[in-house]
Each structure stands twice: as structure tokens, then as C-alpha cells.
Amino acid sequence: MGKIICAGLGPGDPDLMSVRSDRLVRQATHVAYFRKKGYEGQARRIVEGMLCADAVEYPMEYPVTTEVHFSDPDYNGQLAPFYDEWAEKLADLAETETVLVLCEGDPFFYGSFMHLYTRLQGRAQVEVIPGITGMSGCWTATGQPITWGDDVLTVLMATLPEDELITRARDTDALIVMKIGRNLDRVKRALTAAGRLQDAWLVERGTMPDQRVHRLTEVPEKVPYFSIVVVHGQGRRP
């Protein structure tokens, strides 16, 4: 029997991949990864030049990404069958082969693989390899510690209602906001209302060759999906 291994690839720079993930990527003969239709996919981009020449690739193309808001019933209505289908395909393949699923960051930290993982229980042997999260790469790119002493760190999705973003940003010491993209203006308004805008940074494509670090007050009108807002804690220091 084969099995399914999901390898966390880290925040983007291949040098920040774990030794174990690096070894498995280079040895894999069956490789699956998520991507938006018409795009290479971030996970696939990270391993460019690392795969065996004869590796069989399985691009798992989302039927919908940001075109439909996740609160819309049609969002789950399209994604659930997609995950069902790929869980079945991977389970069938794992009866005889070992399949490596690529996942940027850490698979269990907002990773799409979680939706396959729950569907694969009892159907195939599954192993998950953790990775450095994207947010860790981004706060390191700012050159400042994210937390001090007993600071509380809160991680938010920019897709949350604006009122909730304001409340949670106001009530925490350090803050990470993910999934920026088209939600940039909402995040700016929320941090302004919470009194945190002047302390906020935005990191585009953290640890990647085209990484850019800005004060949030100085960012361009549009930023890529792979952008993270960072507000550092200012806790007790010796």
C-alpha cells in the first residue's frame, strides 16, 4: 500500500523548507497541489526545479476562489464536491502509490489540505509534515519581534466583518491579518478605528524573491492575495 503525505513547504523561500519536506519533494513520483485555474499555483512555484523529471503531477484546480464570498452558500456548494472528488482520487491512488501533496506554509494552519484530511480518515494512510507559517516569514521580514513578554497575539482573516476586525484589533497586543488582497480598504478602516493603523506594516509575498515591506499607511492601492498585515506587540521588556 501507498499513502498520502502532505508536505508543508514553508513561507515561500525554498531554503526555509524543512529537511524532511525537501527530501520528499525531490523523491516524489506522484505530486498533487492546489491552484487557481490558469495559474501555476504558489505551492508548485516553491518547488520549481526540485521535482523528479518523471514525476506525475496532479493540479487540483479550485472551482472558485475569491469570485464568490465564503459566506455565500454557493461557495461551499461548489467547493464541497471538489474536495470530495479529490479525496476519492487520492485515496484510490494511495492504494498502490505514495502521493505527495504540496502545501505552502503549514498544512494545518488555514491550509486547504485540511478539507482533504478530514475526508481521507479511514480511507488512506495520511501523514502531515509541518512547515514554517507564512505569517512567521512576514513578521521576520519587518525586522522586529512580533511579541514580547506576555503579549497576546491574535490572527485574523481580512474577510471578517469590519466591526469584528475593529473589536479584535483593539483588544489584542500583537496582530496578524491574513487574506488581504481586495480586503485592503476594510482592514485600513478597521485598524484606523482601533487606533492601530500607524503601527501596522504590510508584507507582500514574504520571503519570496519579490518580497516588499511597507508601512500600511504607504501601501499602493492594490496588493496581492499573498500579503499579510503585521502589528507588533509592545509588551514588557527587560
C-alpha positions in Angstrom: 0.0 0.0 0.0 1.0 3.6 -0.6 0.0 6.6 1.5 -0.7 10.3 1.2 1.9 12.7 2.6 1.1 16.4 2.8 4.4 18.4 3.0 4.4 21.9 4.5 6.7 23.9 2.3 7.1 27.0 4.5 6.5 30.6 3.7 7.9 30.8 0.1 11.7 30.6 0.1 12.7 27.0 -0.7 15.6 27.5 1.7 13.1 27.7 4.5 11.6 24.3 3.7 12.3 21.6 6.3 14.9 19.0 5.5 12.2 16.3 5.5 9.9 18.1 3.1 12.9 18.9 0.8 13.8 15.2 0.7 10.3 14.0 0.0 9.8 16.6 -2.8 12.9 15.5 -4.5 12.0 11.8 -4.3 8.3 12.1 -5.1 6.9 10.3 -8.2 3.3 11.5 -7.7 2.7 15.1 -6.7 -0.6 16.9 -6.1 -1.1 20.6 -5.4 -3.9 23.2 -5.3 -4.1 26.1 -7.7 -6.4 28.6 -9.2 -7.4 27.7 -12.8 -5.0 29.4 -15.2 -2.2 29.8 -12.6 0.8 27.7 -11.7 -0.1 27.7 -8.0 2.0 29.0 -5.2 3.0 25.6 -3.8 4.1 24.4 -7.2 6.1 27.5 -7.7 8.1 27.0 -4.5 9.3 23.5 -5.7 10.2 24.6 -9.2 13.4 22.7 -10.3 13.2 20.3 -7.4 10.8 17.6 -8.8 12.0 14.4 -10.5 11.8 14.7 -14.3 9.4 11.7 -14.4 7.1 12.9 -11.5 3.4 12.7 -12.3 1.7 15.9 -11.4 -2.0 16.4 -10.3 -3.0 20.0 -10.3 -6.1 20.4 -8.1 -7.9 23.4 -9.6 -10.4 25.2 -7.4 -13.8 25.7 -9.0 -14.0 29.0 -7.2 -11.6 31.2 -5.1 -12.4 34.8 -4.4 -15.1 35.2 -7.1 -17.8 34.1 -4.5 -17.6 35.2 -0.9 -17.2 32.3 1.5 -20.4 33.3 3.4 -22.4 32.7 0.2 -24.0 29.2 0.2 -22.8 28.7 -3.4 -19.2 28.9 -2.1 -19.5 25.6 -0.1 -21.8 24.3 -2.7 -19.0 24.3 -5.3 -16.1 23.5 -3.0 -17.5 20.5 -1.2 -17.9 18.4 -4.3 -14.4 19.5 -5.4 -12.9 18.2 -2.1 -15.0 15.1 -2.3 -13.7 14.3 -5.8 -10.1 14.8 -5.0 -10.2 12.9 -1.7 -11.6 9.9 -3.7 -8.9 10.3 -6.4 -6.1 10.5 -3.9 -7.4 7.6 -1.8 -7.6 5.4 -4.9 -4.1 6.4 -6.0 -2.8 5.7 -2.5 -3.9 2.1 -2.7 -0.7 1.4 -4.7 1.3 4.6 -4.7 2.7 7.2 -2.3 1.3 10.6 -3.2 2.9 13.9 -2.0 0.5 16.8 -1.6 2.2 20.2 -1.6 1.0 22.9 0.8 2.6 26.4 1.3 3.1 27.4 4.9 1.9 24.8 7.4 -0.9 22.4 6.2 -2.8 22.6 9.5 -2.8 26.4 9.7 -5.6 27.6 7.3 -4.3 25.1 4.7 -6.7 23.8 2.0 -5.4 20.3 2.7 -7.4 20.2 5.9 -10.5 19.7 3.9 -9.0 16.6 2.2 -7.6 15.4 5.5 -11.0 15.1 7.2 -12.4 13.3 4.1 -9.5 10.8 4.0 -9.8 9.5 7.5 -10.3 5.7 7.4 -9.8 5.6 3.6 -6.0 6.0 3.4 -2.9 6.3 5.5 -2.2 10.1 5.8 0.9 11.8 7.1 1.3 15.6 7.6 4.6 17.4 7.8 4.5 20.8 9.5 6.1 23.9 7.9 7.0 27.4 8.8 3.9 29.6 8.5 3.7 32.4 6.1 3.0 34.9 8.9 6.3 33.9 10.6 8.1 34.7 7.4 6.3 38.1 7.2 6.9 39.3 10.7 10.6 38.4 10.4 10.7 40.4 7.2 9.8 43.5 9.2 13.0 43.2 11.3 11.0 43.4 14.6 9.9 40.8 17.1 6.2 40.2 16.9 5.7 39.6 20.6 7.4 40.5 23.9 6.9 39.0 27.3 3.3 38.1 27.8 1.9 39.9 24.7 -1.2 38.3 23.3 -1.1 37.5 19.5 -4.3 37.5 17.5 -4.6 36.1 14.0 -7.5 37.5 11.9 -8.8 36.9 8.4 -9.4 40.2 6.5 -12.7 38.6 5.3 -14.2 39.1 8.8 -17.0 41.7 9.3 -15.4 45.1 9.8 -16.9 45.5 13.3 -15.3 42.3 14.4 -12.0 43.3 12.9 -12.1 46.6 14.9 -13.0 44.9 18.2 -10.4 42.2 18.0 -7.6 44.6 16.8 -8.4 46.9 19.7 -8.3 44.1 22.3 -5.0 42.4 21.4 -1.3 43.3 21.8 0.1 41.9 18.6 -1.9 41.3 15.4 -1.6 39.4 12.2 -4.2 39.9 9.4 -4.2 37.4 6.5 -6.0 37.2 3.2 -5.6 40.9 2.4 -5.9 41.3 -1.4 -9.2 43.0 -2.2 -10.0 43.5 1.5 -7.2 46.1 1.9 -9.5 49.1 2.4 -11.6 47.3 5.0 -8.5 46.4 7.0 -7.3 50.0 6.9 -10.6 51.3 8.1 -10.7 48.8 10.9 -7.2 49.5 12.1 -7.8 53.2 12.0 -10.9 52.8 14.1 -9.0 50.6 16.5 -6.1 53.1 16.8 -3.6 50.7 15.3 -3.1 52.0 11.8 0.1 53.9 12.4 1.8 50.8 13.9 0.9 48.5 11.1 3.1 47.0 8.4 2.1 45.1 5.2 4.4 42.5 3.8 3.8 41.3 0.2 5.0 37.8 -0.7 7.0 37.3 2.4 10.4 35.5 1.9 9.9 35.3 -1.8 12.2 37.0 -4.4 9.7 39.8 -5.0 9.0 40.4 -1.3 8.0 44.0 -0.4 7.6 45.6 3.0 5.6 48.8 3.5 4.1 50.8 6.3 0.4 50.1 5.9 -0.2 53.9 5.5 2.1 53.9 2.5 0.9 50.8 0.5 -0.3 51.0 -3.1 -4.0 50.8 -3.8 -3.8 47.2 -4.8 -1.8 44.4 -3.1 -1.6 40.7 -3.9 -3.5 38.0 -2.1 -0.2 36.8 -0.5 0.0 39.8 1.7 -0.1 39.9 5.5 -0.6 42.9 7.8 1.6 42.9 10.9 1.1 44.9 14.1 3.9 44.3 16.6 3.3 43.8 20.3 5.0 46.4 22.7 5.0 44.3 25.9 7.3 44.3 28.9 11.0 44.4 28.0 13.9 43.9 30.4 
